[in-house]
Amino acid sequence: MKLLKWLGLGLGGVVALLGLAIAIISVSFDPNAYKDDITRYVKQNQQRTLSIPGDLHLSFYPKLGIRVGALSLSEFDSDTVFASIAGATVSVELLPLLSKQVVVDRVQVDGLSASIVRGQDGSFNFDDLVTPGATPDAPAADAPQAETPAFRLDIDRVKIDNASVRYQDRISGTQLSVSQWNLQTGRIADKMPTTLELSATIDGVQPKAAMRVKLAGGMTMDLGARTIAFAGLAASVQGDLQHGATMLSGLDLAFDAEKLQLEPDAMRLAARTVVLLAKGASAGNRFDAKAELGSLALDGATRRVAADRVVLTASGTRQDDPFTLSLNAPRLNLSPEAASGETITGAVTLTGRQKLDARFALAGVSGNARSFAISSITLDYDAASADSAAVGRVSTALAGNLDTRVFELRQIDGTVKIDNPGIPARTVTLPIQGRLRADLGKGSLTADLRTRFDDSTIEARLAMPTLAPPSYDFDVTIDTLDADRYRSTAPTGATASGSAPATTGSESTIDLSALKDLRASGHLRIGALKVGNVRLSQLDLTLNAADGKLQLDPIKAGLYGGSMQAAAGVDANRNAYRLKTTLSGVQVGPLLKDAADQDMLEGKGNVVVDVTTGGTVVPALKRGLDGRVGIRLSDGAIRGINIAERIRKAKSLLGATKAAEAADKSEKTDFSELSLTATLAKGVATSDDLTMASPLLRAKGAGQVDIGADTLDYTIRPKLVATAKGQQGKTYEQLPGIEMPVRIHGALDAPQFKPDYAAAAMSAAKSEIGGQLLEKAGGGKTGGLLGSLLGKEKAKPATGDAGTPEPADPKKKARELLKGLFN
């Protein structure tokens, strides 16, 4: 008993001495005296400036702890502040230290502020703090290590109030700031369930963001298994987010998981009963989506994915048209060894101005995590817009390789039926066969497609050499195509009742903005083409588009008994156009009839056009035409008037006048040769070198065609000559004859002809032919009546048994003779 008594007194004395020592240290020890040593040490070893303007406070019992006031730490080798706090407290249990265990009682940080920067080289501005270099006096790897105290995590609580962190990524340009960051936990200990609450505000410059984040739930950490498990985890994000041109406004995300377990070291995640909700709007379109997973398992180390009971539903509006979407995947397993799954089904509906009812199914999943295959993919759809409707079905198989990121749609087989009352055929059925290959590793896509409809067989090779930014290549071959069968026949602007459209005083704008970002090149061949009622054969054209410019060069085709070689260009940057074409050996009459329903001109020959224009509406394009046109024809005719017949059948030539006459389609003026050139300036074509030759007729002409106003004013000066030669005969100036100017004027689609009979009469009276014919008709020399008429010789009285008659009226006699001459 005495022994126990002495042991008790000794132990009590030790405790008393320890208490006295702690009391003496608490009173006499001032930790603030070491602030300069601490800051000097940080400066020498970390090349950072540690500033401690606040006081340091130590506590020894019942908890060993330290409380720090204001504190800041600079960037590496800089005076710029990296992080600062308004205050912090850390304490540990004292008694467990006697058994070499560290039990943290409390961690509290107030007013934390930090600036995290990722540099151009990919390093962070805190790398030197988390991976410091080895010190010169570090012990060797094989040196005996001192025994370190055991660490047992047991924190009564962690609390962080009003923290803020700024993040800048100088590689991606990301700039985000997290403010009002509050974190609070319950007791944190090994295998001990606790609670977690977090809230923060996120603001961003790139991307633009203004969001509020919240997270709450139960948490359990297993330090031995190195896992973190959450129960009843709920997270939400609300606010606005803009990335590039995509703007999400009124965003409301919610995440709930009954159970979520993380194994960070093994890169594993397991979740059960997960629900994700998303609401918001983008570009005026609203969406409300929900994703549900019965279970999900991800293993990053073994690359395994397993999901059960995946259900996705969504609804909203697209351009004010309501839509719904659903997807159901009962089971999906993917691993390096094998891939399997049950049939995945889904549906999409769109109602309103545009309608869509589509259903799809994916079945026969096989393969492994590196390569997989889906043996059957089917899509059935029924779509409608305005008066058009399309119904179809497409089936294919899919193969993919996740290592090379190559995916193929093999054996595409489908049919689409299009109904549109605006096309003459009303209904078009297109069978489609082919294959598609996407190489996401190289960022490219290719497709080979075949189809046949009506009399057309089409084979096309389409490609996207680059997906970002997109570029396009094509090589298309069509045996025959009547494009007019599929053009709308409804009159432009016609109303439903068939009445004329209301006049708005404005013209439809030609929008070329789609060309500004277009990068494309390709080749198109069509054996026989009918477009705009014009027929071409063996069309062969090459297209190139880049930098807002589109070039069709060359364009080759057979055209109405001849050939065409052309080049065309569009510059979307300036709304400018150019056309350069040469027609050789072309029958102009059928071409004009088919192209413009005009039959004023016939003949075979060459046409050269080189014009430019610019504008955003069709009238401006017509008024802006500049350039040159050349025409050279043979064995043709000008329809609407028979000039030679008009001269021969003139009833009165001296001083006669007559109103303009409408064209008579039954009449025409034949020619052996016709040529002219015209210069275009501001939509007006001016020509002064028209020449025309045919047997008994020569002509020249000059005038203008106002393309912008759709009018013309042109005068042809035909001359009736005494020669049967047309081609290669004498010219207009070399031959004498009777000339009668004809003015062609008015609207292009309904021109009027006005012959000048008075000029024809004077020409006939003065011409050599007129004199010869008058002499023959009067039985004497030209000198008689015609000479008197022209004042060259007086008329001589006739002699005979009847006596001397009264003097004749020379003008009256001339009229009668000329009248008889042309009857």
ABEGO torsion letter per residue (X at the ends): XAAAAAAAAAAAAAAAAAAAAAAAAAAABBAAAAAAAAAAAAAAAAGBBBBBABBBBBBAOABBBBBBBBBBBBBBGBABBABBBAEBBBBBBAAAAAAGBBBBABBBBBGBBBBBBBBAAGBBAAAAAABBBBBAABBBAABBBBBBBBBBBBBABBBBBGBBBBBBBAAAGBBBBBBGBBBBBBBBBBGBBBBBBBBBBBBBAOBBBBBBBBBBEBBBBBAAAGBBBBBGBBBBBBEBBBBEABBBBGBBBBBBBABBBBBAAAGBBBBBGBBBBBBEBBGGBBBBBBBBBABBBBBAAAGBBBBBGBBBBBBEBBGGBBBBBBBBBABBBBBAABBBEBBBBBBBBBBEABBBBBBBBBBGBBEBAABBBBABBBBBBBBBBEABBBBBBBBBBBBBBAAAGBBBBBGBBBBBBBBBAABAAGBBBBBBBEBBBBBAAAGBBBBBBBBBBEABBBBBBBBBABAOBBBBBBBBBBABBBAAAABBABBBGBBAAGBBBBBAGBBBBBBAAAAAABBBBEBBBBABBBBGGBBBBGBBBBBBBBGGBBBBOBBBBBBGGBBBBBBBBBBAAAGBBBBBBBBBGBBAAAAAAAAAGBAABBEBEBBBBBBBBBEABAAAAAAABBEBBBBBBBGBBBBGBBAAAAAAABABABGBBBBBBBBBAABBBBBABBBBBBBBBGGBBBBAABBBBBBGBBBBBBEBBBAAAGBBBBBBBBBBBBBABBBGBBBAAABBEBBBBBBBBEBAABBBBBBBAAAAAAAAAABAAAAAAAAAAAGBBAABAAAAAAGABBBBBBBEAAEBBBBBBAAAAAAAAAAAAAX
